[in-house]
């Protein structure tokens, strides 16, 4: 039996680095732009609703923002999946998206289906997910300030606490 000697580029997974870094940069750019838009709109809306004492509206805007953050991650998984499929690394688009999602979330429920020379791409996809989730978590932490303030003020009003005391709570 004669074994083929793979090229040094294949042995080092160089193609996966090139594609992986390119898509990772694209994903981080998209992620940043969408996160900034979601956070900015949440901050403005929640601030206005707090000023108008529309505390339930703050909660509604918060949950809609969280849903948009989830959809941002799903979009990024689809971008990874389309990239895998476009480069014919996996046979079907559905399988590519599922593999990308499994890897992006670091769940790892799928076998490594990538061909030789592309194995490192799975690790790069996982890194992009870790970076994106960490960034999203930091945005969500900042979003909870107004959400918590609205929740507390609403309950202070239910307890008939005087308005001047409620207004001091920030």
C-alpha positions in Angstrom: 0.0 0.0 0.0 1.4 3.4 -1.0 0.6 6.3 1.2 0.5 9.8 -0.2 2.6 12.5 1.5 0.4 15.4 2.1 1.8 18.9 1.5 3.2 21.0 4.3 0.3 23.4 3.8 -2.2 20.5 4.4 -0.2 19.2 7.3 -0.2 22.6 9.0 -3.8 23.3 8.1 -2.8 26.6 6.4 -5.9 26.9 4.3 -8.0 26.7 7.4 -6.1 29.6 9.0 -6.6 31.8 6.0 -10.3 31.2 5.7 -10.8 31.1 9.5 -9.2 34.4 10.2 -11.0 36.1 7.3 -14.4 34.9 8.4 -13.6 35.5 12.1 -12.8 39.1 11.3 -16.0 39.4 9.3 -18.0 37.9 12.2 -16.5 40.2 14.8 -17.2 43.2 12.6 -20.8 42.2 12.1 -21.1 41.3 15.8 -19.7 44.6 16.9 -22.0 46.6 14.6 -25.1 44.8 15.6 -24.3 44.9 19.3 -23.7 48.6 19.2 -27.0 49.2 17.5 -29.0 46.9 19.9 -27.3 48.4 23.0 -27.7 52.0 21.8 -31.4 51.6 21.0 -32.0 49.8 24.3 -30.2 52.5 26.3 -32.1 55.3 24.7 -35.5 53.6 24.8 -35.1 52.3 28.4 -33.9 55.8 29.6 -37.0 57.5 28.0 -39.3 54.8 29.4 -37.8 55.2 32.9 -38.3 59.0 32.7 -41.9 58.5 31.7 -42.3 55.9 34.5 -43.3 53.2 31.9 -41.5 50.4 33.8 -43.2 47.5 32.0 -42.0 49.0 28.7 -38.4 48.9 29.9 -38.8 45.2 30.5 -40.4 44.7 27.1 -37.5 46.5 25.4 -35.0 44.5 27.4 -36.5 41.1 26.3 -36.7 42.3 22.7 -33.0 43.3 22.9 -32.1 39.9 24.3 -33.9 38.2 21.4 -32.0 40.4 19.0 -28.8 39.4 20.6 -29.7 35.7 20.1 -30.6 36.4 16.5 -27.2 38.0 16.1 -25.5 34.8 17.2 -27.7 32.7 14.9 -26.8 34.9 12.0 -23.1 34.4 12.7 -23.6 30.6 12.8 -25.3 30.8 9.5 -22.4 32.8 8.1 -19.9 30.2 9.3 -22.1 27.4 7.8 -22.4 29.2 4.4 -18.7 29.6 4.4 -18.1 25.9 5.0 -20.6 25.0 2.4 -19.3 27.6 -0.2 -15.8 26.1 0.1 -17.2 22.6 -0.3 -15.9 21.5 3.1 -19.1 19.8 4.0 -21.6 18.3 1.5 -24.9 20.1 2.4 -25.8 23.6 3.6 -27.8 22.1 6.5 -24.9 20.0 7.7 -22.6 22.9 7.4 -24.8 25.2 9.5 -25.3 22.4 12.1 -21.6 21.8 12.3 -20.9 25.5 12.6 -23.4 25.8 15.4 -22.1 22.9 17.2 -18.6 24.3 17.0 -19.4 28.0 17.5 -21.3 27.2 20.8 -18.5 24.8 21.8 -21.2 22.2 22.4 -19.3 19.8 20.1 -22.2 17.4 19.6 -21.1 16.6 16.0 -18.1 14.7 14.9 -15.3 16.6 13.2 -16.4 16.3 9.5 -13.8 18.6 8.0 -11.4 17.2 5.4 -7.7 17.1 6.0 -6.0 20.5 5.8 -9.1 22.1 7.3 -9.3 20.7 10.8 -8.0 23.8 12.6 -11.0 25.7 11.2 -13.2 24.1 13.9 -11.0 25.6 16.6 -11.2 29.1 15.0 -15.0 28.8 14.8 -15.1 27.9 18.5 -12.9 30.9 19.3 -15.2 33.2 17.3 -18.1 31.9 19.4 -16.2 32.5 22.6 -15.3 36.0 21.7 -18.8 36.8 20.5 -20.5 35.3 23.7 -18.1 37.2 26.0 -18.8 40.5 24.1 -22.6 39.8 24.3 -22.4 39.0 28.0 -20.7 42.3 28.7 -23.4 44.2 26.8 -26.2 42.3 28.6 -24.6 43.2 32.0 -24.7 46.9 31.1 -28.3 46.5 29.9 -29.5 45.0 33.2 -28.9 48.3 35.1 -31.9 50.0 33.6 -33.9 46.8 33.7 -33.2 46.4 37.4 -34.0 50.0 38.1 -37.4 49.8 36.3 -38.2 46.6 38.2 -37.3 48.1 41.6 -39.1 51.4 40.9 -42.2 49.5 39.8 -42.3 47.6 43.1 -41.5 50.6 45.2 -44.7 52.2 43.7 -46.7 49.1 44.5 -45.5 49.5 48.1 -46.7 53.1 48.1 -43.2 54.5 48.8 -43.2 58.3 48.4 -42.2 59.6 45.0 -39.2 61.6 46.3 -37.7 58.4 47.7 -38.3 56.5 44.5 -36.7 59.3 42.5 -33.5 59.0 44.6 -33.1 55.4 43.6 -30.8 55.2 40.6 
